[in-house]
Amino acid sequence: MAHAAAAAAPTASFSRSSTARQVKLDKECELRVEVGPDSSLRLRLLSGTAEIFGTEIPPGIWLNFPPRLKFAVFTWYGAAIEMEGSTETDYTADETPMISYVNVHAVLDARRHHARASPLDSELSQGPRVIVVGPTDSGKSTLSRMLLSWAAKQGWKPTFVDLDIGQGSITIPGCISATPVELPIDPVEGIPLDMPLVYFHGHVTPSANVELYKVLVKELGQVLEKQFAGNAESRAAGMVINTMGWIEGVGYEVLESNPRAAPFLSS
């Protein structure tokens, strides 16, 4: 699944529209969309193949996106898309990080296979534990969703750990949480909440109570470590860990302390 080609220069095609229209995407290009503030948007795949955050779009079926949602439709080999409804902006781009992302996935997949083939009492039976770090609005949640969806598509059940209490990708802001991901993540509904493990911090930034944040992260890690000890499949599939966007000053110190404080970040 790894791709070695280099990305080309970006195209400059911006619009704000409320009419039904079709968009043709060349290979390794994407359509970036921000839904309008007052109405929803419908989108469907007319031809080719395409995906949203690592999840393939079913052909011919309308998908409904709520107001203000931002997403991107990417295609490896070319596709035709139809949209109906209002967008704040939509444009195509042929410079994307997708090749780098899918190569990361290929490395992780190889590590998962190696972990599955290793003796259960060996440290090698632990699959990859990926921590995604970056400032606010740098695409951490998007990359996390892609890595999870690609893994689930190939039959793995990785655990998603969300330490970003400001956004709340699994539950609500103010919590840290974890949940297994068994299927590619729905581009509209998001992550299913079948078996989430949730700890309530009560604030949208760790700075409001740094020590509590550290304690909760450590507790979450210890519980997950116990679950992995009794589940070889989950252990081999590993984790994808999304972190907060506060990476300077005290925020950096908190982030730096997490791998040492929480067992699930130590591998």
GIDAZI-V951110 format. One record per run of one state. SS is the DSSP state (@ for helix, = for strand, . for the rest). FROM is the first residue (numbers start at 1). LEN is the number of residues. If there is no record, write none. Layout:
ss:SS from:FROM len:LEN
ss:SS from:FROM len:LEN
//
This chain:
ss:. from:1 len:12
ss:= from:13 len:3
ss:. from:16 len:5
ss:= from:21 len:5
ss:. from:26 len:3
ss:= from:29 len:7
ss:. from:36 len:5
ss:= from:41 len:8
ss:. from:49 len:2
ss:= from:51 len:2
ss:. from:53 len:2
ss:= from:55 len:2
ss:. from:57 len:2
ss:= from:59 len:1
ss:. from:60 len:3
ss:= from:63 len:3
ss:. from:66 len:4
ss:= from:70 len:6
ss:. from:76 len:3
ss:= from:79 len:7
ss:. from:86 len:1
ss:= from:87 len:7
ss:. from:94 len:4
ss:@ from:98 len:20
ss:. from:118 len:5
ss:@ from:123 len:3
ss:. from:126 len:3
ss:= from:129 len:4
ss:. from:133 len:7
ss:@ from:140 len:14
ss:. from:154 len:5
ss:= from:159 len:4
ss:. from:163 len:12
ss:= from:175 len:6
ss:. from:181 len:5
ss:= from:186 len:1
ss:. from:187 len:3
ss:= from:190 len:1
ss:. from:191 len:6
ss:= from:197 len:4
ss:. from:201 len:5
ss:@ from:206 len:3
ss:. from:209 len:1
ss:@ from:210 len:20
ss:. from:230 len:2
ss:@ from:232 len:6
ss:. from:238 len:1
ss:= from:239 len:4
ss:. from:243 len:7
ss:@ from:250 len:12
ss:. from:262 len:1
ss:@ from:263 len:3
ss:. from:266 len:2
//
